[in-house]
Amino acid sequence: MSNPVYLSYNEFSVTVEDPPWKKYLEQFKNPLILLLLASAVVSGAMQQLDDAISITCAIIIVVTVAFVQEYRSEKSLQELTKLVPPACHCIREGTPDTFLARELVPGDIVLLNVGDRVPADLRLFNTTDLLIDESSFTGETEPSRKNTDLVLRPNGAHASNTNIAFMGTLVRAGNGRGIVVSTGTNSEFGSVFKMMQEEKAPKTPLQKSMDALGTQLSLYSFAIIAVILLIGWWQGKVVLEMFQIGVSLAVAAIPEGLPIVVTVTLALGVMRMAKRKAIVKKLPTVETLGCVNVICSDKTGTITRNEMTATVLVTSDGYIAELSGAGYNDHGQVLLHKCDYPEKARDSVAKLLEVGAVANNALISDENLMGQPTEGALLAAALKHGLYNVADRYVRLQEYPFSSEQKMMAVKCVSKYEANKGEIFFAKGALEKILPNCNGYCVNGAVQPLTPEKNAEFTAECTEIGKKGLRVIALAKGDSLTNLTYMGIVGICDPPRPMVREAINILTESGVQVKIVTGDAAETAIAITQSIGLQTQPSNVLSGEQLDSFSETELDAAVPHATVFYRVSPKNKLSIVKSLQRSGYIVGMTGDGVNDGVALKKADIGIAMGKNGTDVCKEAADMILVDDDFYTIIAAIEEGKSIFHNIRNFVGFQLSTSIAALALVALATIMDIPNPLNAMQILWINILMDGPPAQSLGVEPVSDDVVKQKSRDTKEPMITKKLILNVLLSATFIVVGTLWVFNKEVKTIRFSSIEY
C-alpha cells in the first residue's frame, strides 16, 4: 500500500489579520471622530489649547476602546483550533500507530477509546458500547450512543447520525473504529469554522445612532455657519472677525463631550452589570440590550439546569410521588400523593429507588457527578429518600451494559448481609424492554402475577408521563433476566432554572419575544417551553429539517411566528438569527456550546453561559452570564434602556446650548446688530457646558420601571421630533434671555457714555 498523498492538513488556519496599527487607524473612519478631529485642529490653530487638548483626549479614549473591542472579538476563531487533538491512534498499512492528527486524510482508519477527542469526521464500522459526548454540537446532556447501522437521512440533525463520530467530540465510554470521511474545514466543525469566518458581528444600534448623529450634526452645523458667514460678508462685516466667530460656532456646535459621556455611561453600566454576575465584553453591547425585541434561547444549560433530575415516580402498586429539589444531591424530598397507607407507600418507593441505585455506575461526590446524567438522577432520587450507599449492600458479580438493541442495563449481585446468598438481578431501561422480561409485579412487598390488564395499565402510566416531556426509566429485579419483578417507573427531566418563568413573563410584558432553540426532540422541547409559561401551538413548532427545506421567503414568513425550534444544527441557528434580522428584529441569542458560536457572533447581542459554556462560545459572545442565570438578562435590559435614555438627555442638553449659540449669532447677523458673543466667549461657554453639568446627565441611576417599557425602535433616530421641540424651546429661552440682557447692557453702556 502506498503512502497517502496529503491534500491539505487536518486543521483550521485562521486568516492572517491586519496588523494592530492598521486596525487602530481604521477606527478614525467614524464620522463623529472625523468631526472631532477637525474641531481639534481648528481649536489648536486658534490657540484654544484647552479645547484642543480635551477634544484630543476624547478621541484617543474612544478610538482605543473601539480598537480593543474589535481586537478581542477575533479570538473565537482561534479557540476552535483547540478542539483538534494533537495526536491520534491510526491504522496505516495494517499497523496501529500514533500519528499527528493534522496529518489525517480521508481513508485513514482511526481507533477510538475512552477519553479520546475525535480527530476528524469518522464513518464508524466497528463499535463496542461506544458513547460520545456531542454536547458541543447538540447542546444536550446525554452522550450519543453510536453504532454502525446505515442512516437513511445522513443530512439530518447531528443526533440522527448515529454512525458518524464528529471531529472535536469526546469519547465517554466504549471503543470503536472508523474511516476518516472529512478533515479540517470539510468536517462538521470545519463548517462551523467557515461560517464564523464569514460572519461579521453587526454594528450595535448605539453605534449606528452615533454615526448618524455625527453626520447630521456636521451637515446642519456647517450649513448654518456657512449661511451666517455669507450674510455677514454680504453686510460688509470684517471677514476675519466673521471667520473667527464661524470657527468658534463650529467648535461649539460639535459635542466633543459626547464620546466621553457615551464611554463613561457605558463603562458604568458594565461595572453595574459585573456586580450582577454579567460580564460585558464590548461597551456598546450594554445599550443594545435595551433594543432587543427577540431572544432566541438555547434550552439545555440556559433555560434548564443541564442536570438531569427525577421529578416523579409511580410504583408497581400504584403509589405516586413527586420529588422536589434539583441537582446531584440529597436536597429535596419524596412527596407522596395522598394515600391510605403511607408507611407501605414509603417502603414501595424505597424498593423502587433501590433498584435504580444498584443498577448504577454513577458516583456523586460534593454535588458533582461522575458518570451518566440519567444514572446520577436515579442516585440523587435515592439519596432524597434516605437511601445512602445502597449499592454497598451488594457484591456485584456481573454487569450487562446498555446497548441500542437491548435498551436496558442490568447487574447481577449477591447480598453482603443476608443469609440467602442467591443471585439478584437489578435492571433498568425502556419499559418496552423491561416488561417483556417480567413475570410479576410487586404489591406491598409481595409478588403478583403480571396479567395483560396490568401490562396495559403500566404502559399507559409510562405514556402519560412521557407526554410531559420526561424520560421514563422502568425498574425491575428478580432471580434471572427473564424472570423479573416489575417495580415501577421514574420520570426524569432537565428541569427549568429558578426564576426563568418570572423572567420570561417580564420579557413578554415588555414586548420581547422568547424563542426556544434546541437540538432535543420535539416532545421534550415543547414540554419545557410550556412549563416556563410560553404558549405553544403545533403551528409554532419548527424542526431543523423544515428550516433546511424552506426558501428564504418561506423562512422569513415562518420564523417570526415560531416559538420552538427543535433538532437544529449550527447552520439552522444562524439562519434563524438572519431571518429575524431581515424582518427588522434586534436579536439576542443565548448559548453554551460550540454549535452556538456562529449564531452568537451574528446576533445583535450574543449571550454565553459562564459556568458550562465552551471557550468558543464565550469568545464569540458579547456578554457572559457568570452564574448561568437567565434572569440576569432582565438586569442587562434595564441597563440598556436606561443608558440610551441618559445619552439622549445629554444630547438634548448639549444641543440646547449649541443651537442657542448658533441662533444668537445668526439673529445678530441678520438684524445687523453687534454680536452678543465674541469668539472667546463662545468657546468659554462651550467648555463650561461640556463639563460636569452636561456629563452628569449621562450617569443618572437606572429607573425602577424602565424594564417594563417597550424596547427602543432602532429606526428611531437619536434626535426625535420630541427632542427637537424640547431643544428649540430651551434654546428660545436662552436666546431671548441673552438678547434681553445684552440689549439692557448696551443701553446702560450708551447712557453712561452720553453722561460721560
C-alpha positions in Angstrom: 0.0 0.0 0.0 1.5 3.4 -1.0 1.7 6.3 1.4 -1.2 8.7 1.2 -0.9 12.0 -0.6 -1.6 14.9 1.8 -4.0 17.2 0.1 -4.3 19.6 3.0 -3.7 19.5 6.7 -6.4 18.4 9.1 -6.5 21.8 10.9 -8.1 25.2 10.8 -6.0 28.1 9.6 -7.0 31.4 10.9 -6.8 34.1 8.2 -3.9 36.5 8.7 -5.3 39.6 10.2 -4.3 43.2 9.6 -1.6 44.5 11.9 -2.8 46.2 15.1 -1.7 49.6 14.0 -3.8 49.4 10.8 -6.8 48.3 12.8 -6.3 51.2 15.1 -6.2 53.7 12.3 -9.4 52.3 10.8 -11.3 53.5 13.9 -10.8 57.1 12.6 -13.2 56.4 9.8 -16.1 57.1 12.2 -17.9 60.3 11.1 -18.1 61.6 14.6 -14.4 61.0 15.1 -13.5 62.8 11.9 -15.7 65.7 13.0 -13.9 65.9 16.4 -10.5 65.8 14.6 -11.4 68.8 12.5 -12.6 70.6 15.6 -9.4 69.8 17.5 -7.3 71.1 14.6 -9.2 74.3 14.3 -9.1 74.9 18.1 -5.3 74.4 18.0 -4.9 76.7 15.1 -6.8 79.4 17.0 -4.6 78.9 20.1 -7.6 77.5 22.1 -5.4 74.8 23.7 -7.8 73.8 26.4 -10.5 72.8 23.8 -7.9 71.2 21.6 -6.5 69.0 24.4 -9.9 68.0 25.7 -11.1 67.0 22.2 -7.9 65.1 21.5 -8.2 63.1 24.8 -11.8 62.3 23.9 -10.7 61.0 20.5 -7.9 58.8 22.0 -10.2 57.2 24.6 -13.0 56.4 22.2 -10.7 55.1 19.4 -8.7 52.9 21.9 -11.9 51.4 23.4 -13.2 50.6 19.9 -9.9 49.1 18.8 -9.7 46.8 21.9 -13.2 45.6 21.3 -12.5 44.6 17.7 -9.2 43.0 18.5 -10.7 40.8 21.2 -13.6 39.6 19.1 -11.3 37.7 16.7 -10.3 35.2 19.4 -13.3 33.0 18.9 -11.9 31.5 15.7 -8.6 30.7 17.4 -10.5 28.8 20.1 -11.9 26.3 17.6 -8.4 25.1 16.7 -8.1 23.8 20.3 -10.7 21.2 19.6 -8.5 19.2 17.2 -6.3 16.8 19.3 -2.6 16.9 18.6 -2.3 13.1 18.1 -4.5 10.1 17.5 -4.3 6.3 17.1 -4.5 5.3 13.5 -4.0 2.2 11.3 -1.9 2.6 8.2 -0.7 -0.3 6.1 -2.3 -2.6 8.6 -0.2 -1.4 11.6 -1.6 0.6 14.5 0.5 3.6 15.4 0.2 7.1 16.8 0.1 9.9 14.3 -0.3 13.7 14.3 -4.0 14.4 13.9 -3.2 17.2 11.4 -1.8 14.6 9.0 -5.0 12.5 8.8 -6.6 12.2 5.3 -9.8 10.6 4.1 -9.5 6.8 4.1 -7.4 6.6 7.3 -8.7 4.2 10.0 -8.8 5.8 13.4 -9.1 3.9 16.7 -11.3 5.5 19.4 -11.0 4.8 23.2 -12.4 6.4 26.4 -11.1 9.9 26.8 -10.1 10.4 23.2 -11.2 13.5 21.3 -12.3 12.5 17.8 -9.7 13.9 15.4 -11.8 14.0 12.2 -15.3 13.1 11.0 -15.4 9.3 11.0 -17.8 6.8 9.5 -17.9 4.1 12.2 -17.6 0.4 11.1 -16.9 -1.2 14.5 -18.3 -0.1 17.9 -18.5 -1.6 21.3 -20.8 0.2 23.7 -19.5 3.5 22.2 -20.8 6.7 23.9 -19.7 10.0 22.5 -20.3 13.4 24.2 -21.7 15.6 21.4 -22.9 18.4 23.7 -20.7 20.9 21.8 -22.9 20.1 18.7 -26.3 19.4 20.1 -26.1 21.1 23.4 -27.8 18.1 25.0 -26.6 16.5 28.3 -26.8 12.8 27.4 -23.9 11.3 25.4 -24.9 9.9 22.0 -24.8 6.1 21.6 -23.0 5.2 18.4 -23.4 2.1 16.1 -22.6 1.0 12.6 -26.2 0.9 11.3 -27.0 2.6 8.0 -28.6 6.0 8.4 -31.1 6.7 5.6 -31.0 10.5 6.1 -27.3 11.4 6.5 -28.0 15.1 6.2 -30.4 15.3 9.2 -29.7 16.6 12.6 -26.5 15.5 14.3 -28.5 13.5 16.8 -29.7 11.3 13.9 -26.2 10.5 12.6 -25.6 7.5 14.9 -22.9 6.0 12.6 -20.8 9.2 12.5 -18.2 10.4 15.0 -17.7 14.1 14.6 -14.4 16.0 14.9 -13.9 17.6 18.4 -16.4 15.4 20.2 -15.3 13.3 23.2 -15.5 9.5 23.8 -17.2 8.9 27.1 -17.4 5.1 27.1 -16.7 2.1 25.0 -14.5 1.9 21.9 -14.7 1.9 18.2 -13.1 2.2 14.8 -13.9 4.5 11.9 -12.8 5.6 8.5 -11.9 9.3 8.1 -14.5 10.8 5.7 -13.9 14.5 6.3 -11.0 16.6 7.7 -10.2 20.2 8.5 -12.6 22.7 7.0 -14.6 19.9 5.2 -15.7 18.4 8.6 -18.8 19.4 10.5 -16.6 21.5 12.8 -15.0 23.0 9.7 -18.4 24.2 8.5 -18.8 26.0 11.8 -15.4 27.5 11.5 -16.1 28.7 7.9 -19.4 30.2 9.0 -17.7 32.1 11.8 -15.0 33.4 9.4 -17.7 34.6 7.0 -20.0 36.2 9.6 -19.2 39.7 10.8 -20.5 41.0 14.1 -23.1 43.7 13.2 -22.8 47.2 14.5 -24.8 47.9 17.6 -27.9 50.2 17.4 -26.0 52.7 19.5 -23.0 52.8 17.1 -25.4 53.3 14.2 -27.2 56.1 16.1 -23.8 57.8 16.9 -22.7 57.6 13.3 -26.0 59.1 12.1 -25.8 61.8 14.8 -22.3 62.8 13.8 -23.3 63.1 10.1 -26.4 65.1 11.0 -24.6 67.5 13.2 -21.8 68.0 10.6 -24.3 68.9 7.9 -26.7 71.0 9.9 -24.0 72.9 11.8 -21.8 73.7 8.8 -24.8 74.7 6.7 -26.0 77.2 9.3 -22.5 78.5 9.8 -22.0 79.0 6.1 -25.2 80.9 5.9 -24.1 83.2 8.8 -20.7 83.8 7.1 -22.4 84.6 3.8 -24.8 87.1 5.4 -22.0 88.7 7.3 -19.8 89.0 4.2 -22.8 90.5 2.3 -23.4 93.0 5.0 -19.8 94.1 4.7 -18.6 93.0 8.2 -14.9 92.3 8.9 -14.1 89.0 7.2 -11.5 87.9 9.9 -13.9 88.6 12.7 -16.7 86.6 11.0 -14.3 83.8 10.3 -13.3 83.6 13.9 -16.9 83.6 15.0 -17.7 80.9 12.4 -14.9 78.6 13.7 -16.0 79.2 17.3 -19.5 78.3 16.4 -18.3 75.1 14.6 -16.4 74.1 17.7 -19.4 74.9 20.0 -21.8 73.0 17.7 -19.8 69.8 17.8 -20.5 67.9 21.1 -16.9 66.8 21.8 -18.1 65.7 25.2 -20.4 63.2 23.7 -17.9 60.4 23.1 -16.6 60.7 26.7 -20.2 60.7 28.1 -21.1 57.7 26.0 -17.9 55.8 27.1 -18.3 56.7 30.8 -22.1 55.9 30.7 -21.4 52.5 29.1 -18.5 51.8 31.4 -20.6 52.5 34.5 -23.3 50.2 33.0 -20.6 47.5 32.6 -19.5 47.9 36.2 -23.0 47.6 37.5 -23.6 44.5 35.3 -20.4 42.9 36.7 -21.9 43.2 40.2 -25.0 41.4 38.9 -23.0 38.4 37.6 -22.8 39.5 33.9 -19.5 40.2 32.2 -19.9 42.6 29.2 -17.1 42.3 26.7 -18.0 45.2 24.5 -19.2 48.5 25.8 -21.9 49.3 23.2 -23.4 45.9 24.0 -24.9 47.2 27.2 -27.2 49.6 25.3 -28.0 47.0 22.6 -29.9 45.0 25.3 -32.3 47.9 25.6 -33.3 47.4 21.9 -33.6 43.7 21.9 -37.2 42.5 20.9 -36.4 38.8 20.3 -34.4 36.4 22.4 -33.5 33.1 21.0 -32.5 30.9 23.9 -30.8 27.5 23.9 -32.7 25.1 26.1 -30.1 22.9 27.8 -28.0 24.7 30.3 -29.7 28.1 29.7 -33.4 27.6 30.3 -32.8 24.4 32.1 -30.1 23.5 34.7 -28.2 21.0 32.5 -28.7 18.5 35.4 -31.0 15.5 34.9 -33.4 15.2 37.9 -36.0 12.7 38.8 -39.3 14.6 39.3 -42.0 11.9 39.5 -42.3 8.1 40.2 -45.0 5.5 40.1 -44.6 2.3 41.9 -45.9 -1.0 40.7 -48.6 -1.0 43.4 -49.9 2.4 42.3 -48.3 4.8 44.7 -47.3 8.1 43.1 -44.7 10.6 44.4 -43.2 13.8 43.3 -39.6 14.7 44.0 -38.5 18.2 45.0 -35.1 19.7 44.6 -32.7 19.6 41.7 -29.1 18.7 41.1 -26.9 15.8 42.1 -27.5 16.0 45.9 -29.9 15.0 48.6 -31.5 18.4 48.8 -35.2 17.7 48.4 -38.0 15.3 49.4 -40.0 12.5 48.0 -43.6 13.8 48.4 -46.2 11.1 48.3 -49.6 11.8 46.8 -52.5 11.2 49.2 -52.7 7.5 50.1 -54.3 5.3 52.8 -51.1 3.5 53.8 -48.2 6.0 53.8 -45.8 3.5 55.5 -46.4 0.9 52.9 -46.1 3.5 50.2 -42.7 4.6 51.5 -41.5 1.0 51.6 -42.6 0.6 48.0 -40.8 3.8 46.9 -37.7 2.6 48.7 -37.7 -0.8 46.9 -38.2 1.0 43.6 -35.3 3.5 44.2 -33.1 0.8 45.5 -33.1 -0.9 42.0 -32.2 2.5 40.4 -29.3 2.9 42.9 -27.8 -0.6 42.5 -28.1 -0.9 38.7 -26.0 2.2 38.5 -22.4 3.2 37.7 -22.6 6.8 38.7 -20.9 8.4 41.7 -21.9 11.7 43.4 -19.3 13.5 45.5 -19.7 17.0 46.8 -22.7 17.5 44.5 -20.5 16.7 41.5 -21.5 13.8 39.2 -19.1 11.3 37.9 -21.0 9.2 35.4 -24.1 9.4 33.2 -26.6 12.1 34.0 -29.6 9.7 34.0 -27.9 7.4 36.5 -27.0 10.5 38.5 -30.7 11.4 38.7 -31.6 8.0 39.9 -28.9 8.1 42.6 -30.0 11.5 43.8 -33.6 10.3 44.0 -32.5 7.5 46.3 -30.5 10.0 48.5 -33.6 12.2 48.8 -35.4 9.1 50.2 -32.6 8.5 52.7 -31.1 5.6 50.8 -27.3 6.2 51.2 -24.7 3.8 49.8 -27.3 1.3 48.8 -25.1 -0.4 46.3 -22.6 -1.2 49.1 -25.1 -3.7 50.5 -24.4 -6.0 47.5 -21.5 -7.6 45.8 -21.6 -7.0 42.0 -20.8 -10.2 40.1 -21.5 -9.1 36.5 -22.8 -6.2 34.5 -24.9 -6.3 31.4 -24.2 -2.9 29.8 -26.8 -0.9 27.9 -26.9 -1.4 24.2 -29.1 0.2 21.5 -30.6 -3.2 20.7 -31.4 -4.2 24.3 -32.3 -0.7 25.6 -31.7 -1.9 29.2 -28.8 -2.2 31.6 -28.6 -4.8 34.4 -26.3 -6.0 37.1 -26.0 -9.5 38.8 -25.4 -9.2 42.5 -25.5 -11.1 45.8 -26.3 -9.6 49.2 -23.4 -9.0 51.6 -25.5 -9.4 54.7 -28.5 -11.6 54.1 -28.2 -15.3 54.8 -29.7 -16.2 51.4 -26.8 -15.6 49.0 -28.9 -16.2 45.9 -28.2 -14.1 42.8 -30.3 -11.0 42.3 -30.6 -9.2 39.1 -31.4 -5.4 39.1 -32.4 -4.0 35.8 -33.4 -0.6 34.4 -34.3 0.6 30.9 -37.1 1.3 28.5 -40.5 0.0 29.6 -41.0 -1.9 26.3 -37.8 -3.8 27.0 -38.3 -4.3 30.8 -41.9 -5.5 30.9 -41.5 -8.5 28.4 -38.9 -9.9 30.8 -41.2 -9.5 33.9 -43.5 -12.3 35.1 -44.8 -10.4 38.1 -45.1 -7.1 39.8 -44.6 -6.0 43.4 -47.6 -5.1 45.6 -46.7 -4.1 49.2 -43.7 -6.4 49.1 -45.5 -9.4 47.7 -45.1 -10.6 44.1 -48.3 -10.8 42.0 -48.6 -12.4 38.5 -48.3 -9.9 35.7 -51.6 -10.0 33.7 -52.3 -8.4 30.3 -54.5 -5.9 32.0 -51.7 -4.9 34.4 -49.3 -4.8 31.5 -51.6 -2.3 29.7 -52.0 -0.3 32.8 -48.3 0.1 33.3 -47.8 1.0 29.7 -50.5 3.7 30.0 -48.7 5.2 33.1 -45.5 5.3 31.1 -47.1 7.0 28.1 -48.8 9.6 30.4 -45.5 10.6 32.0 -43.8 10.6 28.6 -46.3 13.1 27.3 -45.0 15.6 29.8 -41.6 15.5 28.1 -40.0 13.3 30.8 -37.6 10.5 30.1 -39.2 7.4 31.6 -37.0 4.7 33.2 -38.6 1.3 34.1 -37.1 -0.6 37.0 -37.3 -4.3 37.9 -35.4 -7.0 39.9 -35.5 -10.8 40.1 -33.6 -14.1 40.2 -32.9 -14.0 36.4 -33.1 -11.6 33.5 -36.1 -13.5 32.1 -37.9 -13.7 35.4 -38.0 -10.2 36.7 -40.5 -8.5 39.1 -41.7 -5.1 37.8 -41.1 -2.4 40.5 -42.3 0.8 38.8 -41.1 3.8 36.7 -39.2 7.0 37.3 -39.7 10.2 35.2 -36.5 12.2 34.7 -36.0 15.6 33.1 -33.6 18.5 32.9 -35.8 21.0 35.0 -36.1 24.7 34.3 -33.9 27.0 36.3 -35.4 29.0 39.2 -36.8 32.4 38.1 -36.8 31.5 34.4 -40.6 31.6 34.3 -40.7 35.0 36.0 -38.0 36.4 33.7 -40.0 35.3 30.6 -43.1 36.9 32.0 -41.3 40.2 32.4 -39.8 40.0 29.0 -43.1 39.2 27.4 -44.8 42.1 29.2 -42.1 44.5 27.8 -42.7 43.3 24.3 -39.7 40.9 24.0 -40.4 37.6 22.3 -38.7 34.5 23.6 -38.0 31.6 21.3 -36.5 28.2 22.4 -33.9 26.7 20.1 -32.7 23.2 20.9 -31.1 20.1 19.5 -33.5 18.0 21.6 -36.7 16.1 20.4 -39.9 18.0 19.8 -41.8 16.5 22.8 -39.1 17.5 25.3 -38.7 21.0 23.8 -42.5 21.6 23.9 -42.9 20.3 27.5 -40.1 22.6 28.8 -41.5 25.5 26.8 -44.9 25.1 28.3 -43.5 24.6 31.8 -41.9 28.1 31.7 -45.1 29.8 30.6 -44.7 30.1 26.8 -47.8 29.2 24.8 -47.0 26.7 22.1 -49.2 25.5 19.3 -48.3 22.9 16.7 -48.1 25.6 14.1 -45.5 27.4 16.2 -43.0 24.5 16.3 -40.4 24.0 13.6 -37.7 21.4 13.1 -34.2 21.8 11.7 -35.2 19.6 8.8 -38.1 22.0 7.9 -35.8 25.0 8.1 -33.4 23.4 5.7 -36.2 22.8 3.2 -37.5 26.4 3.3 -36.6 29.1 0.8 -35.5 32.5 2.2 -39.0 33.9 1.7 -40.7 30.9 3.4 -38.1 31.2 6.2 -38.9 34.9 6.8 -42.6 34.1 6.8 -42.4 31.2 9.3 -39.6 32.0 11.8 -41.0 35.2 13.4 -44.2 33.3 14.4 -42.5 30.1 15.7 -41.8 29.6 19.4 -39.9 26.3 19.4 -37.2 25.1 17.1 -36.0 21.6 17.7 -33.4 19.2 16.3 -31.5 22.3 14.9 -27.9 22.4 13.7 -25.4 25.4 13.9 -26.5 26.3 10.3 -30.1 26.3 11.4 -29.4 28.6 14.3 -27.6 31.0 12.0 -30.5 31.0 9.5 -33.0 31.7 12.4 -31.0 34.8 13.5 -30.5 36.1 10.0 -34.2 35.6 9.2 -35.3 37.6 12.2 -32.8 40.4 11.4 -34.1 40.6 7.9 -37.6 41.0 9.4 -36.4 44.0 11.4 -35.9 42.4 14.8 -33.0 43.1 17.1 -31.9 39.6 18.1 -30.4 38.4 21.4 -29.0 34.8 21.3 -28.1 32.7 24.3 -26.0 29.6 24.2 -23.2 27.5 25.8 -21.8 25.2 23.1 -19.6 25.4 20.0 -22.8 24.8 18.0 -24.0 28.2 19.2 -20.8 30.1 18.3 -21.8 31.2 14.8 -25.3 32.4 15.8 -23.9 34.2 18.9 -21.5 36.1 16.7 -24.1 37.0 14.1 -26.8 38.0 16.7 -27.1 41.7 17.7 -26.1 40.5 21.1 -24.7 37.1 21.9 -25.0 35.9 25.5 -22.9 32.9 26.7 -23.1 30.8 29.8 -20.1 31.3 32.1 -20.1 28.1 34.1 -20.8 25.5 31.5 -20.1 27.5 28.3 -17.3 26.4 25.9 -14.4 28.7 25.2 -15.5 29.2 21.6 -19.0 30.2 22.8 -17.6 32.7 25.4 -15.2 34.3 22.9 -18.0 34.7 20.2 -20.4 36.2 22.7 -20.8 39.9 23.7 -21.9 39.1 27.2 -21.2 36.2 29.6 -23.6 35.2 32.4 -21.2 34.2 35.2 -23.8 32.1 37.1 -25.7 30.9 34.0 -28.8 32.6 35.4 -31.3 33.6 32.7 -32.8 36.2 35.0 -29.6 38.2 34.7 -30.8 39.2 31.2 -33.5 41.2 32.8 -30.9 43.3 34.7 -29.0 43.8 31.5 -32.1 45.0 29.6 -32.7 47.5 32.5 -29.2 48.9 32.0 -29.6 49.1 28.2 -32.8 51.0 28.3 -31.6 53.4 31.0 -28.2 54.1 29.2 -29.8 55.3 26.0 -32.2 57.5 27.9 -29.2 59.1 29.7 -27.3 59.6 26.5 -30.3 61.2 24.8 -30.7 63.6 27.8 -27.1 64.6 27.4 -27.5 65.2 23.6 -30.6 67.3 24.3 -28.8 69.5 26.8 -25.8 69.9 24.5 -27.9 70.8 21.5 -29.8 73.4 23.5 -26.7 75.3 24.2 -25.2 74.8 20.7 -28.4 75.8 18.9 -28.8 78.8 21.2 -25.3 80.0 20.3 -25.9 79.4 16.6 -29.3 81.2 16.7 -27.9 84.1 18.8 -25.2 84.8 16.3 -27.5 84.2 13.3 -30.1 86.7 14.6 -27.5 89.3 15.4 -26.0 88.9 11.9 -29.4 89.0 10.1 -30.6 92.0 12.2 -27.2 93.7 11.6 -26.6 94.4 15.3 -23.3 93.7 17.2 -22.7 90.1 18.0 -23.7 89.4 21.7 -20.9 86.9 22.0 -17.4 87.1 20.6 -15.3 84.0 19.6 -13.6 83.7 23.0 -17.0 83.9 24.9 -18.5 81.2 22.6 -15.6 78.8 23.3 -15.7 79.6 27.0 -19.4 78.7 27.2 -18.7 75.6 25.2 -16.1 74.4 27.8 -18.4 75.1 30.7 -21.4 73.3 29.0 -19.3 70.2 28.1 -18.2 69.9 31.7 -20.0 68.5 34.8 -23.4 70.0 34.1 -23.8 68.1 30.9 -21.9 65.0 31.7 -23.8 64.4 35.0 -26.9 63.7 32.8 -25.1 60.6 31.4 -24.7 58.9 34.7 -28.2 59.0 36.2 -29.2 55.8 38.0 -31.4 53.2 36.5 -35.2 53.9 36.8 -37.2 51.2 38.6 -39.8 50.7 36.0 -37.6 51.0 32.9 -37.6 47.3 32.2 -41.4 47.4 31.7 -41.1 49.9 28.9 -41.2 48.7 25.3 -37.9 48.1 23.6 -36.4 51.1 21.7 -37.2 51.1 18.0 -33.7 51.2 16.4 -35.2 53.0 13.4 -35.9 55.9 15.6 -33.1 58.5 15.4 -31.2 59.8 18.3 -32.7 63.2 17.6 -36.5 62.8 17.6 -39.2 65.3 16.9 -40.0 65.5 20.7 -36.3 66.1 21.5 -36.1 68.8 18.8 -39.1 70.6 20.2 -37.6 70.5 23.7 -34.3 71.7 22.4 -35.9 74.5 20.4 -37.9 75.6 23.5 -34.8 75.6 25.7 -32.8 77.4 23.1 -35.5 80.0 22.6 -35.5 80.8 26.3 -31.7 81.1 26.2 -31.7 83.3 23.1 -34.5 85.6 24.4 -32.9 85.9 27.8 -29.4 86.6 26.4 -30.7 89.2 23.9 -32.7 90.9 26.7 -29.7 91.1 28.9 -27.4 92.2 26.0 -29.9 94.9 25.0 -30.2 96.2 28.6 -26.4 96.2 29.0 -25.9 98.0 25.6 -28.4 100.7 26.7 -26.6 101.1 30.0 -23.3 101.5 28.3 -24.7 104.0 25.8 -26.3 106.0 28.6 -23.1 106.0 30.6 -21.2 107.2 27.6 -23.6 110.1 27.0 -23.3 111.2 30.6 -19.6 111.0 30.4 
